[in-house]
Amino acid sequence: MNMEALKYVWEGSIPLQIHIHESEVTTVPAPPPALILAPRIGYLPLLASRIKPYFSGTLPPGVDTIWFEYNGLPLKWYIPTGVLFDLLCAQPERPWNLTVHFRGYPGNILIPCEGEDSVKWSFINSLKEASYIISGNCKNVMNMSQPDQEELWRSVLNGNLDGYLRVSSKLKLGIIGDQHIAASHLNSLKSWQSIGETDTTGQVKTGRVPVRLYVWCVGEDFDDFEDAPHIDAWEKISYINQPVEIQGEGKCFTLGDALKFLLPEYFRENSLIDEESSEAKGENEQKGSSEDAGGNVRDKDGEGLCENENSFQSVEAEIKLVRIQGIEPKLEIPFSWVVSNLINPEHFLHICVCVKVPQLTPYAM
């Protein structure tokens, strides 16, 4: 990962327009909405220190317990803000209109949140889980000194990339691989390990990647995301928390390959195409694309794509949307590139997918 990619992930923000729920307004007129830029890698409860003072004068008596909703759906506080936005706004809404509550916490839908401490420990637990997936144990996270743990969390809380790199380098989780740029940016950093082994084309040969997949299934087709049905219940989201094993032998392991692995009930590989079809495909690709030295195909915009011998196709389903960190990548992009450049600070790759299927069978979340 280079520093530009790191900065993109860390500096990404979402404009929020936050209204207080009408049932909690005790003044006339009601206060205007609060306008806030929320970090993509952050969490909604961490906005409390900025929101509470703004609405405190209108609240009824009681104990403040902040929670948010969008289109009537209470938002899960332990999912990063950027992931919630990518998942719930098929047609990106700017600013994102949210409703904030300070009373009536929906304990039947959301697990309890005791403010920043709950968010912090949820983050640390995710980091332990990612460490176990990548390296086979989580001793590096469990053995962090208290000052390092605090600095790591504060760096995420305050968007301090330098502080995060300084501490996370000690964990040796092997997500960041651009040693030269990282070292020149922070002289105190030691060399990075990469996930698995990297060949001359920059592709990862092997490696276990922590992935959290959010699948939104729809039963009816639509051409415009403005016409897509709203998600009004978490039961409509399939949540898959599973590592992906990158296998680089024989062909490039793509984002499509990873999704196919995570969603085997929806997708299968086509049978091998014959030589004549393969040659025709190659001729067509040469007309519209240029091939680099590593055997990868680049589209007209210069994006690196992998050439698949077995095309990625659905049996009954159709992928309508894939969104990661606000980006809608092509399925042919090398999965190692996606992992190296779009990973979250807790070392999980969060992928939002909309799939059109005739039968909806979501996982429990």
C-alpha positions, 0 to 999 in steps of 0.5 A: 500500500502506498501513502496516497492510498492510506490517506484516501482511506483515512481522510475519507469523510461523509457529510451528515445532516443530523436531525433530532427526532421530533419526539425529543424536541421540547422547544419551539421552534425545533432546532435546525439540523446539525451539519457534520463531516463524519470520518469514513473509518469512524463510528457514529457514537464517536460523534456524540461530543459534537452533537450533544452540545448542539441539541442539549437545550431541547432535550426532555429530562432523562439520561442521554443514550445516543443512537441513530436511525436512517429511514426508520432503521436503527443503525448498528454502532459497531459498523464503521460509518463509511460501511453503513453509508455504502450499504444503506445508500445504494444511490449515495445521498449527500448530505446523508440525512440521519435522525439522532435519538437521546432517549428510548434506546432500541435494546431489542435491535441494537446491542448496548453501547456505553459510549466511547468505551464500547466502541473502543473495545469493539475495535480492539476485539476486531483487531484481535480477530483479524490478527488471528486470521492473518497470523494464526494467533492474536498474541501481538494484540493482546501483548500490546502495552497500555500506552501503545493500545491507547495511542492506537485507539486515539489515532483512529479516534482523531484520524492521526495516520502517523500515530496509527502507523507508528503503533500498528507497525509493531503488530506485524499484521502484514497489511501494508506492503509499500516499504519505501514510501512508509519508511520515507514518511515515518523514519521510525517505522521498521520494514513491513511484512506483506500478506503471504508472498509477493511475486514480480507483478505485485500479486499476492501468491498466498494469504488469509484476508479478514473479510466482512461481507454485507449482502443486500439481496433484492428480488426485483430488477431495477436500472437506477439505484434511485428505484432500489428498495430501501433496507428497512430491517437488518434481517434483509442483510446477509452478514458474512464474517469469513477469511478469504484464502488468496490462491495465486497459482495458475491465474490472478485471484480477483475480487470476483473470485473472492466473492464467488468463494464467499457466496457459493450458493449464488455463483459457480464457475463456467466450464472451460471455454474452448480454444477458439472462443479464447482466441476470439476473446483475446483478439477483442481485448487487444482491440479495446485494452492494452496488456502489461508485462505481468499478463494483466489487462488494463481497461481504457481508464488504465485500471489494472484488471486480471484476465480470467480463463474461467469467467465469473457468472451467476447461476441464478443471481446477478451482482448489481453493486459492489462497493468498498470505501465508497468505490465501485471496483470491477470484479476483475481487479486483483483481490490483493490490490483491493486488500492492500489499498482499501483495508480498514484500520482494524485490518478487516476488508469491508465489502458491500454487495447488492445481489439480485436473487429470486429467493432471499435467504439472509444470514443472521446478523 
